[in-house]
Amino acid sequence: MEVNSLMSSHLMELQQTVQMSVMQNALNLNTTTAIELLKELPQQQTAPTHPYGSIIDISI
């Protein structure tokens, strides 16, 4: 009975280790994918340009 309990305990520990490893690999893959997607985005200008230029005459 003691051996069965010991084996059951080891099996639970192994299952937890495998689950953590799978979760870590999935997280790493998602992080890598997100970084690649961000790198592929077109670079945007810091400030939008005005359609009539940068200086507008507002005098009356």
C-alpha positions in Angstrom: 0.0 0.0 0.0 2.8 2.4 0.8 4.5 1.8 -2.6 1.2 2.6 -4.4 0.8 5.8 -2.4 4.4 6.8 -3.2 4.0 6.1 -6.9 0.8 8.1 -7.0 2.5 11.0 -5.4 5.4 10.9 -7.9 2.9 10.6 -10.7 1.1 13.8 -9.6 4.4 15.6 -9.3 5.4 14.5 -12.8 2.0 15.6 -14.2 2.4 19.0 -12.6 6.0 19.4 -14.0 4.8 18.5 -17.5 1.9 20.9 -17.3 4.2 23.7 -16.2 6.6 22.9 -19.0 3.8 22.9 -21.6 2.4 26.2 -20.2 5.9 27.8 -20.3 6.5 26.7 -23.9 3.1 28.0 -25.0 3.8 31.3 -23.2 7.2 31.6 -24.9 5.7 30.8 -28.3 3.0 33.4 -27.8 5.5 36.0 -26.7 7.7 35.3 -29.7 4.7 35.5 -32.1 3.6 38.8 -30.6 7.1 40.3 -31.0 7.3 39.2 -34.6 3.9 40.7 -35.3 4.9 44.0 -33.7 8.1 44.0 -35.8 6.0 43.5 -39.0 3.8 46.5 -38.3 4.5 49.5 -40.4 6.3 52.3 -38.6 4.0 55.2 -38.0 5.0 58.9 -37.8 5.1 60.4 -34.3 2.7 63.2 -35.3 0.2 63.2 -38.1 0.7 65.7 -40.9 -1.9 68.3 -41.6 -3.4 68.2 -45.1 -2.8 71.9 -45.7 0.8 72.0 -44.4 2.3 72.8 -41.1 1.5 76.6 -41.1 -2.1 77.9 -41.4 -2.9 81.6 -41.7 -5.8 82.4 -39.4 -5.7 86.2 -39.8 -8.9 88.0 -40.7 
